[in-house]
Amino acid sequence: MLDTASRAAGRQRSPLRRPSTPTLVNAGVIALLLLVALLVLPQLLSLYYIDAMTQVAVYSMVTLGLGVLVGRVGLVSLGQVAVLAIGAWVAARLLFATAQPYPVILLEAGVATMVLGTLIGLPALRLRGLYLALITLMLAGALTVMLATVNFPNGGHGFFGYNGSAVHIPAIRRPSIASSDPAYFRYSVIVAALMFLLAALHIRARPGRAWAAIRQSEPAALAAGINITLYKLWAFALASFITGVAGGVMAGAVHYLYSINFPTQDSITLLAVVLMGGAYSLWGAIVAALLLQLLPALLNNWGVSADWLTILFGIGVLQVLTTAPAGLADQAPKDLARLGRLLLGRLRKLTGSVRGSQ
Amino acid sequence: MIEVDGLTVRFGGVTSLDGMSVTFERGTCGLIGPNGAGKTTFFNVLSGFVRPAAGTVRAFGEDLLSMAHFRRARWGVRRTFQTEQAIEGLSVFDNVALVHEHSTLPGRTRRQDVFGAISFVGLAADPSARVHTLAAGERRLVEVARAVVGRPKLVLLDEPAAGLPDEETRHLGEVVRRIPGYTGALTILVDHDMSLVSACCETTAVLDFGKLIAVGPTAEVLRDDHVIRAYLGTADV
């Protein structure tokens, strides 16, 4: 008894202070990937793929937001593309109306989306699972209909900033330091990295622990003194903020926004790729964004219809749900390690037999 | 001290608790009864998951039932669950810290208090280990550590030893007995293991079909004719 107590006390300094080896490896990998994305990719890729990768950066934020909701808290939202549209709309409106610096606009778009997205999240306090998914899908549908009538701002006047009879439509501006496509790609990667940092800070702190408890068991969370209402709303607020910022980045990336670019059913595809990428890890969000944006670009370039992806994603979700519930981000490293061991074993056997025959 | 008066809980046509009145003074108190007697329902009322149809509960002079459920934990109600509910995705440390950071205690004592609770329950596992890697007995101890951290006033243990081997049950009994001394909290233990209840509890109350049928010193209660009949049934029925 005393022995275990003193052992536990002796270990007091070990956890959570000194970063462990996996943490350092993780940090190294992140730094390397960021460097590659910022310095190597813009040199290497054609403008076509740079545009695609900018979309990957934008959608990695959207999948990150959905990943927080689904993977961390267990709230299934089927309205995230509508939330993205809100962010894009607000950013576009402000970019046309004011000369504020781009980062300020992104922040404002994020905050405005956070407020609206949290309102969408209000039913989440009473609903769970299928019903929550359904209600968010309905709200997203309603928003799509609204957007189709209101339209995205195109430099017109009034609250909506839309001028239906405009012949020459001005492009949505980009930050002056990132007006070219490669520069804007770098800009998007940095904004996305900041959003990932924001999410990681949440997950490692008080809200992350509270979300883990809520996801596993609401009674256990309540018994621990967690205000479930508050932390669920917090999750919606964070996800909406991140998605709103993504919308702001998207506005600059595409120059012209149309409501047909935000169809309701895209939110369903979004959930599918988040599940395939891995909802429980931040890496999963990046994998999901690659699946959602890079894969269609590749297929288009190869002359294959991107419609095949709908089928592929369907099979992918089935595969993930039956064999790899933590998604590709969890499964791929394990499979690669297994493959490596297998090849190494074969190689050893081969060299052994070669030596044996000599 | 907790005073329960006329507590009644109905689920549709089923009366789970039927005018239960009892006072638990201090120390570790047992609450026993056959399956479906209303023991867990009583805990659910205390932790706020179930709203009673009638009755009052005063705990240390405060009206417990008027508090929102998550506030009760902050005030000092802690509980474990029949099916163990340690949070799998978090480390041992975070599991216990989670309760501490939602209590009224200051953050600067958190590390010390959390490690204190972990060593109090005698958990030898690495505090930074994820809970899903632990054995069943260790997960139970994590849950008990969550229940004793952050100055609780009322600790409710719902069959903490269910499914554990004898050796671990004995260790758990040892821990449960020391909870009032360590925390100063009134501890209520629900269990079917009578040797555990007699080892831990000075007083014991017995529920049967939602009614309190006996309360008093544990040894006397376990000899009580009504209690034996409730558990074993009678020949003349």
Interface residues (C-beta under 8 A of the other chain):
Chain A: M1 T4 A5 S6 R7 A8 A9 R11 Q12 S14 P15 L16 R206 R209 A210 A212 A213 R215 Q216 S217 P219 A220 L222 A223 A224 G225 I226 N227 I228
Chain B: S47 G48 F49 H69 F70 R71 R72 A73 R74 V77 R78 R79 F81 Q85 I87 E88 G89 L90 S91 F93 D94 A97 L98 V99 E101 H102 S103 R111 F115 I118 S119 F120 G122 L123 A124 D126 P127 S128 R146 E174
